[in-house]
Amino acid sequence: MTPQIIAVLGIMLVATVMLVTELVRSDVVALLTLSALGLFGLVNPQDVFAGFSRPAVITIMSVFIITAGLERSGATRFIGHRLLKLAGPHEGRLMPLVMLAGAALSLVMNNIAAGAVLLPAIVGVTRQTDLKPSKLLMPLAFATMLGGMATLLTTSNILVNNALREAGLQTFSVFDFLPVGVPLVIAGTLYMLLIGSKLLPDHAPAGAPRVATPRELSELYGLQQAVTQLYVCGGSVMAGQPISAASWSEKLGLSIFGVSRGGKILLPPDKSLVILEGDIVLAGGEAAGSALESCGLIPTVDPAWKGDLASEDVRLIELILSPRSDFITKTLKQINFRDKYGLSVLAIWRKGAALRDALGDVALQWGDALLAQGTRDKIKILRADPNVLVLDEDDAPDVQPRKAPLAVAIVIIALALATTNIFPIAEAAFAAALALVLTGCLTMDDAYRAIEWRAIFLIAGFIPLGIALEHTGAAALLGQSLVGTLGQLGPLVMAGGLFLATTLVLQVVGNVGSAVIFAPIAINAAQQMGADPRAFAMAVALGTSMAFLIPTAHPVNVMMMGPGGYTVKDFVRVGWGMTVVLFIVVMIALPIVWHL
């Protein structure tokens, strides 16, 4: 083992530990890895930053833009609504159609976007029926990953394809994944319908109730019982000041939901509203009686308030944090949520309970659901923010339905050009993204916003690690070790071992890390055994989508946890069976399709 191999494996080990422990953000880990490889001379100077210009990265950027174009045109929304309408309020029909819709969208969209498109529609259906989101949202998450197994246009599959290109081998075409991917989609759907549906939790979700009226939302979060009605006495220190200047939250730990003045309820009050003597303030939170007395406030009951926290102009909405939200670990004060969006957060649902006190100081976590109050125009602005996902479809962002056929046609043409090898996939995808902008399906600013730059830096930062594994001989060494262990059992067993190893590592380092690590190892193992490198690479690519065992293995799982009310145990209980079934299908399909 040469010093270069030891250095590469050491860097890979440190990067893996940092990803598992989350000591540093994953994109920062990727950039640190890139820098270390360059400083130690483990990759050529021209390869240090080559990841940013690789066709794989261009393809992924283009897919982000294509996804936004399909969403903005309303094409994906139309597909989702039509399928849900076709299924009706019957779980036996709805679950397979939800899964097929999620898988179909994942063929041309990234998994997270496919899940985000259908999530509000599914929540809306469950609120109008007796169905529970817990019976549908995990199947949706699993379906988007199953769909990713049937297409090249998935981040990890593109990275595996890039490893083949780096090795000077024939790469995958767009639909090379279909012969194995389609049986996996069918098997996964049947498993969820026949077995998984019986293992899914059957309970009211955390933050996404079956009911949708404002009063029922208030009851779910316990707001009506928790609202404190305070009469502003003459001479009160809180009178004569705007709400923002009186520091209600800092002094008393209260959040103001409304103000009753002369029999009229102001919902929600603007922060510039001056509180007057004789007003009755509707607030959430608990304050000591002595603190209220010192501020000239007396608890009372306002006959004008009927318990409503919404009106014709003011709505209550629920929202969750998106998988890559910048709001994670930040408080509402740090986000400056009320000033930024013009909305008031009334409660936070976390782990089966509603938090209502001192919300401005609560650090937001994965799986939190927020109940917010605001006007329709403010809610519309919030929907455009990629940090959150609103769990209903009223007042949805502006779409251009007349552009939907054009957007779909552009994507189909691009896929046809790539499939027939008239253009490489990167060029075809880039041309499609550009065409969507030029035809007005989305603006150039929309295109820039659609790109998940954190993911781009993560991918571009880790690509040099794959190059280093190949060029230093580390991949050949690891491949040789695998061949020595499993090679005598035949190529199919070797492919199965690579699939399982990738699946296990995926659970802790994610799909990008597992693809970068195992793709060059698989290619070298195949070359040493005289097998088809693309067959072993396919096994690795399929393994990078097997994020069924724990929710943190893939962001789309995390996105469904809050609305579905899931726990880690729920994913383990359902996911292990899915993993076993798909492994069996892979072991049957690989030798048939790839002649192992």
TORLOSE-227666 format. One record per residue: residue in one letter; x, y, z of N, C-alpha, C in turn. Coordinates in steps of 0.02 Angstrom, whole numbers, plus 50000, padded with zeros to 5 digits. Layout:
aXYZXYZXYZ/...
END
This chain:
m500434994050000500005000050000500455006250000/t500375010349949500795016349942500565021949989/p501015026850001500815032550042500225036350012/q500185036649946499625040149914498955036649929/i498975029949927498365026249941498155027250014/i498655026950059498505028050131498205035050141/a498485040050107498235046850115497515047450089/v497375044550031496705044950003496195041550048/l496365035450071495915031850115495825035550181/g496355038750206496295042650267495835048550259/i495905052050203495465057850190494745055450183/m494645049850149493965047150140493665045250208/l494075042250252493835040250318493635046350360/v494075051450359493915057550397493285060850371/a493215061150305492615064150275491995060250295/t492045053550295491485049450315491275050650387/v491775051050432491635052350503491285059150511/m491525064150474491225070850479490515070850453/l490385066950400489705066550374489235063050423/v489485057650454489075053750500488915057750563/t489415061050590489335064650653489025071550644/e489005073950581488715080550564489065086050603/l489715085150614490105090450647490155096550602/v490145095350537490195100750488489675099350434/r489405104650404488935103850350489225099650294/s488795095650261489035090950211489375094350153/d489125100250131489445103650075490135106350095/v490205108350158490855110550183491335104750186/v491085098850208491505092850209491765091350139/a491335092050089491545090750020492095095549999/l492025101950016492535106849997493185105750035/l493135103650098493745101950136494095095950105/t493705091050083493985085150050494345087249986/l494025091349947494325093849885494995097349899/s494995101649950495605105349967496155100749990/a495985095850032496495091250057496805087150001/l496395084849955496655081049898497135085149856/g496985091549848497425095949810498065097449846/l498015098849911498605100649951499095094849956/f498835088749960499275082949965499485080349897/g499285083649844499495081649777499205075049755/l498615073249781498305066749764497905067049700/v497775072949675497465073849610497865079249573/n497845079049507498185084049468497875090949480/p498285096249475498015103049486497395104549445/q497385102049383496815103549339496195099649360/d496285094449402495705090449424495425092749491/v495775097149526495545099249592494845102349588/f494765106949541494125110349533493745108049471/a493955102349443493645099949382492925097749393/g492765096149456492085093949470491555099049450/f491735105449454491235110649439491075111049364/s491505108149323491385108449251491225101549221/r491185096449263491045089749238490325089449210/p490225085449159489545084549132489035082449185/a489265078649235488805076449288488495082449324/v488915087349340488665093249376488215097449332/i488405098249268487985101949221487305098549214/t487295091949212486665088249206486235089449267/i486535089049326486145089949388485865097049393/m486265102049375486025108949375485435109549326/s485495106549268484965106949219484325103549243/v484395098049279483805094549306483445098949357/f483815102649397483495107349444483075112349406/i483345115049352482985120049313482385116949277/i482475111049249481925107549216481355106349266/t481535104249326481035103049378480635109449391/a480985115049398480645121449411480195123349353/g480425122149291480015123749233479375119749231/l479415113349246478815109149248478335111249303/e478615113149360478195115449415477865122049398/r478255126949374477995133549360477465133449304/s477535128849258477035128349205476395124949228/g476415121849286475835118349312475755111249287/a476245108749248476195102049220476185096749275/t476635097349323476665092249376476055092649421/r475815098749435475225099449477474615096149443/f474565097149377474005094249340474025086649344/i474615083749334474685076449337474485073849405/g474735077149457474575074949525473835075349540/h473515080849521472805081649535472385076549497/r472555075349434472165070649394472205063549423/l472795061649445472875054949473472485054349539/l472525059449582472165059249645471415059249634/k471185063049585470475063149570470245056349543/l470665053249503470505046649475470435041449530/a470865041849581470865036849635470255037649680/g470055043849694469505044949740469735043649811/p469275043949860469455043249931469515035949953/h469855031849914469925024749931470665023149937/e470865021149997471575019950010471855014549964/g471455009349950471695003949908471875006149838/r471515011249812471675013949746472165019749751/l472095023649804472495029749810473235028249820/m473385023349863474095021949877474485020049814/p474265015149775474655013449715474705019249665/l474175023249659474195028849612474665034249637/v474665035449703475145040249731475855037949718/m475975031549727476655028949717476855029249643/l476385027449599476545027749528476655034949506/a476265039649534476365046749516477045049149541/g477225047449603477875049449629478445046549590/a478385040049571478905036849532478955039949463/a478385041449432478385044349365478705051249365/l478545055449413478845062049417479595061649429/s479805056649467480525055949482480935054049421/l480605051949367480975050249306481295056449275/v480985062249285481255068349255481375073849306/m481215072749370481325077649422481745074549477/n482065078749517482415075949575481895073649626/n482085068849668481615065549713481275070449761/i481655075149787481375079849835480815083949803/a480945086449742480445090449708479825086349692/a479915080149671479345075849656478905074849717/g479225073749775478845073049837478505079549857/a478855085149848478575091649868477975093549825/v477975091549761477425093149716476775089649739/l476825083349759476235079449776476035080049849/l476485082049893476345082249965475735086549981/p475695092949959475105096949976474455093949950/a474475091149890473865088249861473625082249903/i474095078149925473915072349966473635074450033/v473955079350065473705081950128473005084750119/g472895088250063472235090950049471705085550043/v471875080050009471405074550001471245071350069/t471735070350110471615067150175471195071550220/r471235078050212470835082450254470095082550234/q469965080350173469275080150149468975073250155/t469355068450179469125061550183469305058750251/d469175052250260469355048850322470055045850319/l470415047050265471095044350259471575048250301/k472115044950322472625048250362473265049050320/p473605054750326474235055650289474755050350305/s474725047550366475215042450384475175036250340/k474605035350306474515029550262474755030950191/l474935037250176475095038950107475765042350097/l476015045950148476605050050137477255045950137/m477305040750178477895036450173477905032750106/p477335030050083477335027150016477555032149962/l477345038449969477555043549920478315044449922/a478605044949982479335045749987479695039749956/f479455033749972479765027749944479695027549868/a479125029849843479005029649771479485034149733/t479645040049761480105044449726480795041349721/m480995037449772481645033949768481615028049720/l481045024649718480965019149670481005021849599/g480675027649587480705030649521481415032549502/g481805034749552482505036449539482925030649516/m482695024449532483055018449510482935016949436/a482435020249407482255018649338482485023949288/t482905028549309483115033849265483845035849279/l484165038449228484835041149238484815047849274/l484245051349270484205058249294484105058649369/t484495054949406484535055249479485255056949498/t485335061149548485995063549565486515058049571/s486365052849611486855047549622486975043549559/n486455042449518486545038749456486985042649407/i486895049149406487325053449363488055053049386/l488165052749451488845052249477489165045549460/v488775040149465489035033549445489195033549370/n488765036649332488895037149260489535041149246/n489645046249286490255050349280490875046049294/a490825041449342491395037049357491565032649297/l491055030249262491175026349201491525030649149/r491305036849142491625041349093492355042649112/e492485043749176493175045049199493625039049185/a493335033049187493735027049175493795025449100/g493515029749057493555028648985493105023048960/l492565021548997492125016148979491465018748950/q491095014348919490445016248892489985018148950/t489625023748942489195026248995488475023748984/f488055025049034487345023249029486975028248986/s486455025748952485985030348919485415031848967/v484985036448947484455038648992484025032849016/f483865028148971483395022848989483725016049000/d484375015949010484705009649028484475007049096/f484195011549137483965009549204483265006449202/l482895007549149482195005249147482114997749153/p482504993549119482384986349123482424983449194/v482854986349236482884984249306482444988649349/g482404995149333482034999849374481284998749375/v480994997149318480274996049315480054990049358/p480394984349355480214978949402480284981049475/l480784985249490480854987549559480274992049580/v480054996349535479475000649550478854996349562/i478744991449519478164987049526478204983049591/a478784980249605478864976149666478784980449728/g479074986449727479014990849785478304993049797/t477934994449743477234996449750476804990749777/l476924984749751476544978949775476704977449849/y477334978249868477514977149938477144982049983/m477134988449964476804993450006476054992150008/l475754989949953475034988849950474834982649990/l475224977249986475034970950017475304970050088/i475904972750101476224971650166476354978250202/g476674982950168476864989150200476274993050228/s475694992850193475104996550215474874994150283/k474984987850299474784985150364475284986950419/l475894988950399476404990850447476424998350460/l476115002250416476125009450424475715011450485/p475925016650521475545018950579474855021450558/d474365020650601473685022850586473475027750641/h473735033750635473585038750687473565045650656/a473315050350695473295057350673473995059850667/p474175063350614474855065650602475055071350646/a475715072350651475995077950689475985084150646/g475485088250655475485094550620475105094450555/a474785088950536474395088850474473735085250486/p473265088350520472645085050539472205083650479/r471715079150489471255077650434470795083450421/v470705087850468470235093350460470615099550439/a470255104250408470605109950380470315116650400/t469755116650438469465123050456469905126550507/p469915133250508470335136850556470195134950628/r469545134150645469385132550715469655125650733/e469615120850687469875114250703470635114250707/l470965118250666471685118950672471865121950740/s471475126950761471595130050826471515124950882/e471005120650875470895115550927471455110450928/l471695108450868472245103650866472855106150903/y473015112450892473605115450924473455118150994/g472835117251017472645119451084472655126851094/l472525130651040472595137951045472005141151081/q471395138651070470825141951100470855141851176/q471105136351204471175136051277471785139851301/a472275140851256472905143951276472915151451265/v472415154051228472415161351216472245165051280/t472675169851296472565174051355472255180651332/q471705182551363471365188851346471525193951401/l471855199351381472115204151429471815211051416/y471505213751469471225220551465471775225551481/v471855230651439472365235751448472065241351492/c472295241751553472025246551601472275253651586/g471925258451614472155265351609472825266151643/g473285269551611473945270451639474415264651628/s474205259651590474635253851576475255256151538/v475825253151557476455254851523476465252151452/m476005247551436475975244651369475545248851322/a475155253451350474715257751310475115263551280/g474885265751223475205271451191475825269751153/q475975263351146476575261151109476385256251053/p476745256450998476645251350947476825244450976/i476535239250949476665232450974477405230850972/s477745232950918478465231450910478885234850963/a478675240850985479075244651033478945242451105/a478375239451118478195237651187478535231251211/s478835227451165479215221451183478795216451223/w478215214651197477785209851232478135203151242/s478495200951192478835194451197479395194651249/e479805199951247480375200451293480155201451365/k479655205751375479445207251444479005201851475/l478545199151434478035194751462478045187751432/g478435186751379478445180251346477795178751309/l477465184051284476825183251250476885184851176/s476505181251136476445182751064475735185151051/i475665190951019475015193951008474705191050945/f474095188150953473735185250897473225190250868/g472945194450911472435199050889472305204350942/v471925209350922471735214750968470995216150959/s470625216251014469915217851013469835225151032/r469525228950987469455236250998468755238350976/g468355240551024467685242851008467245237550976/g467335231350997466935225850970467195223050905/k467735225850878468025223450816468675219750830/i468765214050800469375210050812469865211250755/l470455213550771470975214850722471435208750719/l471415205150663471805199050654472205199550589/p472845198050591473285198950649473465206250653/p473595208950710473755216050715474445217550685/d474495222950650475145225050623475605227050680/k476245225750672476715227250727476745234750742/s476515238850694476515246050705475885248450740/l475405243850752474775245850785474925248250856/v474655254050874474745256850941474205254050987/i474405250951041473935248151090473645253951131/l472985253951138472645259251174472355256751239/e472245261351286471895259551348471195257151330/g470985251751361470325248951347470345243451295/d470895242551259470955236951213470975230351250/i470775225151217470855218351243471325214751196/v471895212651223472415209551183472335201951187/l472315198651129472295191351125473005188851115/a473265185251163473975183251161474055175951178/g474605173151154474785166351170475395166251215/g475445161151257475995160851304475745161851375/e476195160851422476015161651493476455166951525/a476135171351562476495176551598476265176551670/a476725177751715476565177851787476075183551801/g475635182151850475135187251867475445193751891/s475995193151927476335199251951476615203351894/a476865199851841477135203451783476575207051746/l476005203651740475435206851706475205212951745/e475155212151811474925217651853475385223751849/s476035222451848476525227951845476485231651778/c476235228251726476165231451661475465234351650/g475045233751700474375236551693473925232351648/l473975225751653473575221151613473175216551659/i472535215551643472105211351684471795205951641/p471845199551661471505194251623470745195451623/t470445194151566469725195451559469435190651508/v468795191351495468455187551443468105192551398/d468285192351334468005197151286467405194051251/p466805196751261466205193851229466215194651153/a466625199351127466645200351054467055194951019/w467485191651056467915186451024467575179751029/k467455176550973467095170150971467565164150966/g468195165350978468675159850976469015158950909/d468875163350860469165162650794469825166550789/l470315163350758470955166650745471065167750670/a470535166950632470555168150561469905171750541/s469915174850483469345178450459469315177750383/e468895181750352468835181450279469495183250245/d469865187850276470495190150246471105186950277/v471025184150336471595181350372471515173850376/r472055170150361472025162850360472505159950410/l472355153750430472835149650467473115144450419/i473765143750419474075138750375474585134850416/e474725128850392475265124850420475835124450370/l476435124350396477015123750352477545119650387/i477955116450346478515112650372479155115350341/l479715113650371480355115750345480555111050288/s480805113850234481025109750178481655105850199/p481815100450164482385096250184483045099850192/r483175104850150483805108450154483705115650178/s483215116550221483035123250244483605126450284/d483705132950272484195136750310483945138350380/f483305136850394483015138550459483165133450513/i483415127650494483575122450543484065125250595/t483915124050659484295126150718484245133650732/k483885137350691483795144550703483125145850738/t483095151450775482465153250807482085158050761/l481445158950777481035163650738481305170750743/k481595172350800481895179050808482505179750762/q482915174650759483505174950716483305175350643/i482775171950625482525172250556482195178950542/n481965182250595481565188350589480935186850550/f480605181250570480065178350532479485183250521/r479265186450575478675190750569478805196750524/d479375199850532479525205650491479655203750419/k479965197850409480145195750341479545193650300/y479075190150332478515187350295477845190650311/g477815194550364477175197550383476685192550411/l476935186950439476525181650467476715180550540/s476235178450580476365176850651476335169250660/v476835166450692476825159350709476475158650776/l475915154950776475505154250836475705148250878/a475975143050847476165137050884476635132850841/i477005128550873477455123850839477295116850863/w477185112350815477045105350833477695101450830/r477865098250885478495094450889478395088050928/k478525082450896478505075950928477855074650965/g477295076250931476645074750958476365079751007/a476685085351016476435090451063476505097351033/a476065101851054476075108751029476465113251077/l476945116951050477315121951088476995128751076/r476835132351130476495138751121476835144551158/d477305143051202477605148151243478285150251217/a478425156751219479085159551200479325156651134/l478895156751084479055153551020479645156850985/g479745163250997480295166750965480975164050984/d481015160551040481655157951065481745150451053/v481265147351019481295140151006481705138850943/a482235134850949482645133050891482265127850850/l482175129150786481785124750743482175118350728/q481805112750722482105106250710481775102850650/w482125097550625481815093450573481155090750599/g480655090550556480015087650574479535092350608/d479755098450625479295103350655478765105450605/a478155106450630477625109450591477425115950625/l477355121250586477205127750614476505129850593/l476105132350641475455135250626475545142850623/a475405145750566475515152850555474865156350537/q474845162750552474255166950541474455172950498/g474065174250445474225179950404473735180850347/t473825186250310473385187650254473585183550193/r473125183050146473235178750087473835181150046/d473915187650040474475190149999475145188550032/k475175188750098475805187050133475945179550127/i475425175550131475505168250125475765166450055/k475515170050005475735168849937476485170149929/i476725175349963477445176849962477835171249996/l477575168850052477925163550089478005157250047/r477505155650006477525149549966478135149349920/a478355155249899478925155549852479595154449886/d479595154149953480235153349989480425145949991/p481025144149967481225137049965481365134150034/n481375138250086481515135650153480915132250185/v480315133450159479725130650189479275127550136/l478815123350160478325120350116477645120950150/v477175124450117476505125550145476075119450129/l475715116950180475365110650174474645111250150/d474515115850105473885115850070473995119550004/e473515119249961473615121849894473195128049878/d472845130749926472485136949914472985142449903/d472795147349862473235152949847473915150549824/a473945145249785474575142649762474935147649719/p475595147249713475965151949673475715152149601/d475815157749569475585158449500475905153249456/v475495149949416475745145349367475505147649298/q475805144849247475625146749179475365140549143/p474725138749154474475132449126474535132049050/r474515137749016474575137448943475275135448921/k475765135948967476445133948952476575126548966/a476105123248999476215116249019476355111748960/p475955111748907476105107348850476795108748820/l476985115148817477625117048789478195114448833/a478125115148899478645112748945478735105248940/v478175101648937478205094348932478525092248865/a478345095748812478635094248746479385095248745/i479615100648776480345102048779480705096448815/v480435094148870480755088848909480755082248869/i480205080748837480165074548797480665074648740/i480735080348706481215080948651481925079948678/a482075083048735482745082348764482895075148781/l482415071648811482505064548827482605060348764/a482235062048712482305058248649482995059348619/l483235065548621483905066948593484445063348632/a484365063048699484865059548739484815052048730/t484205049448726484105042248721484385039548655/t484295043248601484535041048536485265042848523/n485595045648575486305047448572486465052748519/i485945056548501486075062248456486485067548493/f486315068448558486705072848601486845069248666/p487415070548698487525067848766486995070548814/i486885066948868486365068848915486475075748944/a487095077648958487235084248987487025089748939/e487195088948875487025094048826486275094348814/a485955088648811485235088448800484855091648859/a485065090048920484745092848979484855100348984/f485465102448969485625109648970485215113348918/a485155110448859484755113648805484025114148826/a483765108948859483065109148882482965114548934/a483435115148981483385120349032483385127349000/l483835128248951483875134748916483235136048877/a482965130848845482355131648806481765133648851/l481735130948911481195132748958481225140148976/v481835142748981481915149948996481725154148935/l481975152148877481865156148816481125156248796/t480755150948812480045150748794479595153648848/g479895156248902479505159548954479165154849004/c479365148449004479085143949054479325145749124/l479895148849128480155151849189480665157049170/t480805161649216481285166949202481985164749220/m482485168549198483175166849215483285167349290/d482955172149322483015172649395482715166449429/d482155164049402481855157949428482345152049420/a482695151949364483175146549352483735146649403/y484005152649416484535153149467484285150849535/r483665152849553483395150949618483245143549622/a483105140449565482925133349565483525128849580/i484125131149564484715127049575484875126549649/e484935120549674485125119349744485885119749747/w486145125749760486865126849757487245122949809/r486935121649865487275117549916487405110549889/a486915107849853487015101149824487545101349769/i487555106749731488055107249677488765107249707/f488875111149759489535111349790489705104649823/l489195101349851489305094749881489555089849828/i489215089749771489385084949718490055086749686/a490145093149668490765095249636491365094349682/g491255094949747491795094149795492005086949804/f491535082249796491705075249806491945071749742/i491815074649684492045071449622492795070249622/p493215075049645493935073749647494125067749692/l493715066149741493855060249782493805053949740/g493305053649698493245047849652493835047449605/i494065053349580494645053449536495265051049573/a495345053249636495925051249676495925043749690/l495335041049705495285033849718495515029949657/e495345032449598495525029049536496265029849520/h496515036049521497185037549498497735035049546/t497595034849610498105032649658498135025049663/g497645021649636497625014349641497235011949701/a496945016649740496555014649800495945010649779/a495595012749726495005009149703495185002149680/a495755001549645495984994949622496134990449681/l496454993349733496624989449793495994986949828/l495504991549837494884989549870494494984549826/g494514985649760494194980949715494504974049719/q495174973949724495534967649730495344963949794/s495254967749848495054964749911494364961649906/l493914965249872493244962549862493254956249819/v493654956449766493704950649722493984944649760/g494474945949803494754940449842494264937549890/t493784941649913493284939249962492684935949928/l492424939149875491804936849844491894934349773/g492474935749743492564934249672492464926949655/q492694922349698492634915349682491914912849682/l491454917049709490744915249711490384917449648/g490724921049604490434923049541490234930449539/p490144933049478489994940149470489324942249500/l488834937849500488184939749528488234940949603/v488604936549638488694937549710489094943949723/m489584945249680489974951349688489524957549679/a489094957349627488644962949616488164963849675/g487924958149702487484958549760487844961349821/g488474959449830488864962149885488964969649879/l489104971949818489174979149807488524982849820/f487964979849799487304982849810487174983449885/l487294978249923487164978449995487634983250031/a488274983150011488754987750043488564995050031/t488364996549969488155003349952487535005249992/t487055000549998486445001850035486585003550108/l487044999750138487205000950209487565007650219/v488055008950177488435015250183487985021250168/l487515020250122487045025650106486685028250167/q486515023850213486115025950271486485031050314/v487145031250310487515035850354487875041550317/v488045040550253488405045850217488005048850161/g487415046050146486995048850093487165046150025/n486735047849976486815044949909487425047549872/v487595053949881488175056749846488815053349870/g488905052949936489515049849963489575042549945/s489025038849948489055031749932489205030649858/a488935034949814489075034249743489815035649728/v490085040949757490775042849744491255037449770/i491095034349826491545029349856491515022749817/f490915020349803490855013449778490885012849702/a490735018149665490745017549592491445015549565/p491985019049584492645016949558492855010049584/i492645008249644492815001649670492464996249629/a491824997449613491444992549574491744991749504/i491944997249473492224996949406492874992949406/n493304994149455493934990549460493824983149474/a493344981549517493194974549533492964970949470/a492534974249431492294971049370492854969749320/q493304974649313493864973749266494324968149288/q494424967249352494854961949377494524955049368/m493854954849369493504948549361493334947049288/g493444951849244493254950949175492514951649163/a492164955049209491434956149203491304962949172/d490684964149155490484970549126490484975949180/p490914981049176490934986249227490274989849235/r489894990349181489244993849186488754989849229/a488804983249229488364979149270488504980349344/f489144980549363489314981849433489154989049451/a489254993649404489085000649417488335001449426/m487944997549389487214997649397487014995349467/a487344990249492487204987849560487324993349611/v487874997049603488025002549648487505008049641/a487335009849579486855015149567486185013549600/l485955007349593485325005349624485375005649700/g485955003749726486045003849798486025010849827/t486215015849787486215022749813485515025649820/s485005021949796484315024249804483935020349858/m484285015949893483955011549942483915014850011/a483645020850014483615024650077482955023350113/f482805017050125482165015250155482205013550229/l482805012650255482865009950323482795015250377/i483065021150366483015026450417482825032950382/p482455037350415482225043550381482785048150361/t483325048350399483865053050383484285050950324/a484155045050296484555042750239484405046750176/h483825050050173483665054150115483215059950136/p483335065950109482925071750129482175070950117/v481985067050066481275066450052480925062650109/n481275058150144480995054850202480885059950258/v481375064050269481325069150322480735073850309/m480635075450246480085080050228479405077150247/m479335070550246478695067450260478585066050334/m479095066650376479035064550446478515068650484/g478565075250479478105079550516477385078750494/p477235079850429476535079150406476255072150416/g476675067050413476435060250421476435057850493/g476755061550538476775059550608477205053350619/y477715052350577478125046350582478675046950633/t478895041250657479485040650699480015036550662/v480615036450689481145032350659480935025050657/k480605022650710480385015650712479905014050656/d479485018850637479025017650582479395016150517/f479925020050504480315018850443480675012150446/v480945010450503481295004050510480804998250500/r480214998850531479724993450527479494992150455/v479384997450417479154996650348479744995650300/g480294999150314480844999350266481244993050260/w481304989050314481734983150307481424978050259/g480764977450260480434972950213480514975250141/m480444981750131480544984550064481254983050040/t481744983750084482444982550066482554975250045/v482264970650083482334963550067482014961850000/v481414964449989481054963049926481444965649866/l481684971849872482044974849816482714971349804/f483044969049857483674965249848483544958949807/i482994955449823482824949349786482704950949713/v482334956349700482184958249630482824960049593/v483274963649627483904965549595484304959349577/m484334954549623484724948549610484414944249553/i483774945049542483454941449485483554945349420/a483464951949424483464956049363484164957249335/l484664958249378485344959849354485614954549305/p485594948049324485874943149276485474942649211/i484824944049214484414943749153484574949549107/v484614955649136484704961749095485434962849078/w485884961349125486594962949115487024956649107/h486714950849102487054944649084487624943049132/l487504943649196488014941849246488044934249256/
END
